[in-house]
Amino acid sequence: MVKIHTRRVAHVVTAAALLVAGSGAHADGLRFIGDLPDAPHVIIELTSAQQAELSRAASRRENRPEIALTREQRDELRKKTGKEVRWLFAVRKEALAGDCTCGSYNLGIVVASRLAVLLHDLGDHLGEHDLAAIERALVDRTLPRLTWATSPVASPDSWRPPEVPEPYRGLVARFPADGFATRLTLSAGWTAQALRLAGLPRARDYDRDIAAPLHALSAISAQPSSSMDVLWPESGARLEAEGRVYLVVPGIAEGELGPKARAWLVLEYAQGNLTAAVAVPESGPWLGATYDWEGVSKQ
């Protein structure tokens, strides 16, 4: 049986377990008993290469460096926690001084040559290295991108299926799946596309505009593919119907706190302009926005 260190914390892990305060704790932060966190965690050993990487990060004063895990470490965490984890924030206890750990995820506390890996929100989340690789693969900065002065006004909404606000029902109905999946099998009319984008769309639940780089159809370069499947984030899909162009493109969904989520964006264009967008994330509420071009100057 795998032993998970709980240290006076109930078996059910909640965000509140990380937000305790008192003796040996930072206010609104993580409680420690000695060098170990007083929250559910498991211990893994750091490799010599990872220790050297953390030393270099410390010399650059990086408080929360992101380290890739070895296959052995990934297997060990899968065995101990049941979670697939590819990377961790490796943080020293001192770096948490005064910091709130609300919204933390994939967090490991450095304890000499080991990591105490917190179970709270541990999983196969996107890291900064992932985002950089996706942008290198998808983004073509030579594609035209509208400035704020020539962009439409966005009106946002959020919801959880099966409830869909009226302005988005037609757009959601065209999405070739019931929810997020890394592989989509296309329905009739859709064609798979090799994509290049003016910018990676990041649907933020605190922002009005969920498709900021892609206001104009010219911001997307799409070339037909013979595949009937599209894979996140390698490809997308296109449909033309009723005088409009619909595109499914990979993107990111994120909130002010917590991990960034994989997402598909369903985009509707009329006369080359974005009229509506829906973000279908792997977790959390769906996000939508409609776009009003009235009064926007054409350049």
HELIX and SHEET records of a PDB file:
HELIX    1   1 ALA A   15  LEU A   18  5                                   4    
HELIX    2   2 SER A   48  SER A   59  1                                  12    
HELIX    3   3 ARG A   71  THR A   81  1                                  11    
HELIX    4   4 LYS A   93  LEU A   96  5                                   4    
HELIX    5   5 GLU A  128  LEU A  138  1                                  11    
HELIX    6   6 TRP A  148  THR A  150  5                                   3    
HELIX    7   7 GLU A  166  TYR A  168  5                                   3    
HELIX    8   8 ARG A  169  ARG A  174  1                                   6    
HELIX    9   9 ALA A  212  LEU A  214  5                                   3    
HELIX   10  10 LEU A  217  ALA A  219  5                                   3    
SHEET    1   A 2 PHE A  32  ILE A  33  0                                        
SHEET    2   A 2 LEU A  36  PRO A  37 -1                                        
SHEET    1   B 5 HIS A  41  GLU A  45  0                                        
SHEET    2   B 5 ARG A 114  LEU A 118 -1                                        
SHEET    3   B 5 LEU A 107  VAL A 111 -1                                        
SHEET    4   B 5 TRP A  87  ARG A  92  1                                        
SHEET    5   B 5 GLU A  66  ALA A  68 -1                                        
SHEET    1   C 6 VAL A 153  TRP A 159  0                                        
SHEET    2   C 6 TRP A 286  ASP A 292 -1                                        
SHEET    3   C 6 ASN A 273  PRO A 281 -1                                        
SHEET    4   C 6 ALA A 261  ALA A 270 -1                                        
SHEET    5   C 6 ARG A 244  GLU A 254 -1                                        
SHEET    6   C 6 ARG A 202  ARG A 204  1                                        
SHEET    1   D 8 VAL A 153  TRP A 159  0                                        
SHEET    2   D 8 TRP A 286  ASP A 292 -1                                        
SHEET    3   D 8 ASN A 273  PRO A 281 -1                                        
SHEET    4   D 8 ALA A 261  ALA A 270 -1                                        
SHEET    5   D 8 ARG A 244  GLU A 254 -1                                        
SHEET    6   D 8 GLY A 236  ALA A 241 -1                                        
SHEET    7   D 8 THR A 191  LEU A 197 -1                                        
SHEET    8   D 8 ILE A 220  PRO A 224 -1                                        
SHEET    1   E 2 ARG A 183  THR A 185  0                                        
SHEET    2   E 2 ASP A 229  LEU A 231 -1                                        
END                                                                             
